[in-house]
Amino acid sequence: MSEETMAIQLPPTGFDLPNDRFFDREISWLAFNERVLELAEDESIPLLERVNFLSIFSSNLDEFFMVRVAGLKRRIATGLAVTSSSGLEPAQVLTEISRKTHQLQERQAKLYLEAIEPALSASRINITKFEDLDPSEKEQLSDYYRKQVFPVLTPLAVDPAHPFPYISGLSLNIAVMVKHPDNDSRLFARVKVPPTLPRFVRVPGAWAGVRFVVLEDLIGQNLGDLFEGMEILQYHNFRVTRNEDLEVDEDETDNLLQALEAELARRRFGPAVRLEVSSSIDPEVLELLKGELDIEDEDVYSLEGPLDLTGLSDIAFMRRPELHYLPHQVVTNRYLKQANDEGSSIFSALRQRDILLHHPYESFSTSVQAFIEQAAKDPKVFAIKQTLYRTSGDSPIVDALISAAKAGKQVLALVEIKARFDEQNNIGWARKLEQAGVHVVYGIVGLKTHCKLAMVIRHEDGKLKRYCHIGTGNYNPKTARFYEDYGLLTARDVVGEDVAKLFNRLSAYAEDLTFSELLVSPVGVRQGLTNLIAAEMKNAINGKPSGIQIKLNSLVDEGIIDSLYRASMAGVKVEILVRGMCAMKAGVPGLSENITVRSVLGRYLEHSRVFRFLNDNDPVVYIGSADMMHRNLDRRVETLVRIRQEDQLKEMENLFSLGMSDESKSWHLQADGTWLRNGGRNAAELVDVQDALMSKTLTLGVNR
């Protein structure tokens, strides 16, 4: 960024902002998950894809309660909660979360029972009740129960000698009421549904199609085997969500790895924040559960049908091609394929030009993964440095780093062991890498390292040459198949110098935080983007071409939103493509009438972050890892890299033209905070953004 741009300040007057200018971020998140539910409701989408969206809706909601709701409850309990930027008091936010979530979960249950289950049955995928099977089928499933299920069940009774058992978070359980034959006393017991067994048990037989019984139903119908001599009075399913966020004071610990492992052990004992129960549950049993779990009425979700619809993922991934999206072909980036066809390496291709990758439309394995694997084998490469935030359980990238270290190359891996819900996995990777001779570091105290960086240092013509990858997504070959992300492969010296400087900062004590082609948070991303927004304001005020286009996952940072509001008030056209939370109000007269917000959801999870500024018709474009959230801008190490090549700048322009077009399928944010799907138009008339991008990639590239 030029010194002139860095020096720009926001106009001091004429842009006063109202107090009620933000939507609540938690309520906005629920609106996002409602959009996921709408995909499950969409009859134009293949059936098993709808089943998958129903499962995703459930898993999204689980994490929301484990982290966001749990955190809010904790802050209220400790007196640290404050009024949100939307003006809602903490208790009001919790009440609204409960009201909206009850609506959504009831809507989900109704969708499953009245639409999804019948549609599955019509497609010869039947989820039936044990009691509806014929005698021979019952006997066969009972035999499976006796051999595979019964041995791993542990009934836990509650009486003066047995206290109420600990209920683990997200576990599915059966509350059982039994009666003693001698004294008519009623007793409570809990049976945990084993998470290690298939949730949907296939019914043997020659039925035309497949039939399943849910595991909890099979267990419930055979409870007499667990409580011999007792009368089974009733049983009901229930599920608990607990606070599973982590708190580690890095300033007070000498060994972050050990401290985090200890906190992981405590995570499972977090307080309960949600109780899901079958709608038929006995009031006496419900009161017992509420009392023992310390759950309030507003945190109880009484639902029809099976609980925990995350388990539907087992059904969603069945091999029934006619019930899935038509497959997209795997394509190798045309410049990488050309180099491979000519017998050249990725490094020779990068000496010719930067390569912008767009996953999953372009293969991750033949680009980013191949970049690291070639570096590990190349005798001219003597060092590899890489950040690892999340990766797969059998990561070929980690294997390549280990191979490189064993081959005598200098390998540095910055493993972020505080990546939420991947902490245990990353601790394992860190130890495996260390044992192989990789230099493993954990970043900077107090900051999560969220940036996606890889650097290869190679001997060429008597000197060293740096090759870099800067991405918007994780180095995870599995999620790269269904996460939409960008990545830049480059041999530009100025980028290499910036990336080398940042790695030195992350692994040692370098304090020089000035960069040429990167914006780096904390500080740099917020300052850089704010100044770029201000430059567009200045252009608009001076009658020059101006415009701002941003694609990201979440937009909730008040400072950035206020800068965009002021830009709109100055006459700058602002276009936002957001997948998840958005606290900004669009289309409000006098505040944001020049702001348009769209949301694209589909078969792939939109994950890339792109920032485009018209800059008097000389566009400035960055891609990178940062969303516009407080944590990304102020409490994480994030990186944005500038895109320079003309064809790539044009590609980004086309991306926004497609995503923001009224002819494309999307949700439109209204001034009152509601999201209108397709702007009210018939979906059949509109273009699917992801299909269009795949088609364009196929046209430009060469099939693998």
Buried (B, 14 or more C-beta within 10 A) or exposed (E): BEEEBEEBEBEEEEBEBEEEBBBBBBBBBBBBBBBBBBBBBBEEBBBBBBBBBBBBBBBBBBBBBBBBBBBBBBEBEEEEBEEBBBEBEBEBBBEBBBEBBBEBBBBBBBBBBEBBBEBBBEBEBBBBEBEEBEEEBBEBBBEBBEEEBBEEBEBBBBEEEEEBBEBEBBBBBBBBBBBEEEEEEEBBBBBBBBEEBEBBBEBBEEEEEBBBBBBBBBBBBBBEEBBEEBEBEBBBBBBBBBBBBBEBEBEEBEEBBEBBBEBBEEBEEBEBBBBBBBEEBBEEBBEBBBEBBEBEEBBBBBBEBBBBBBBBBBBBEBEBEEBBBEEBEBBBBBBBBBBBEEEBBBBEBBEEBBBBBBBBBBBBBBBBBBBBBBBBEBEEBBBBBBBBBBBBEEBBBBBBBBBBBEBEBBBBBBBBBBBBBBBEBBBEBBEBBBEBBBBBBBBBEEBBBBBBBBBBBBEEEEEEBBBBBBBBBBBBBBBBBEBBBBBBBBBBEBBBBBBBBBBBBBBEEEEEEEBEBBBBBBEBBBBBBBBBBBBBBBBBBEEBEBBBBBBBBBBBBBBBBBBBBBBBBBBBBBBBBBBBBBBBBBBBEEBBEBBBBBBBBBBBBBBBBBBBBBBBEEBBBBBBBBBBBBBBBBBBBBBBBBBBBEEBBEBBBEBBEBBBBEEBBBBBBBEEBEBEBBBEBEEEEBBBBBBBBBBBBBEBBEEB
